[in-house]
Amino acid sequence: MKRYIIAYWRGELSLTKSFLVNGFLGFLLLSLGLPGLGQFITSAVFFYFGVAVWLVWEIWASVGIVRCVFRTFREPRSTFGPLSMRRGFAVVALFATAAFVVGTFSDVILLLR
């Protein structure tokens, strides 16, 4: 598990794994899991803990995806289809990650006020 986390942080995993598993699936698990648990745990401590977990995950996921996107542009050889398809997916992943970060940080700031 430690190797996986380090490889992801460095951008060494495949772009599909980085974006779809760690980005999209992680988003689904946290966005459904934290509010679901919040229905049972109504403490303010849990709320701030959930916000902290969300921010740490978002930074980790975003950095890993962006580093993977840059690696995709640096290394033209891969088994994931033609070069234009890889770079197109990389651009989509980069813009989706940027939109996600901008959108959720403003929401977190509103929550903490």
Secondary structure, DSSP 4 states (H G I P E B T S, - for coil): -HHHHHHHHHT-S-HHIIIIIIIIIHHHHHHHHHHHHHHH---HHHHHHHHHHHHHHHHHHHHHHHHHHHHHHH----SSS-HHHHHHHHHHHHHHHHHHHHHHHHHHHHHH-
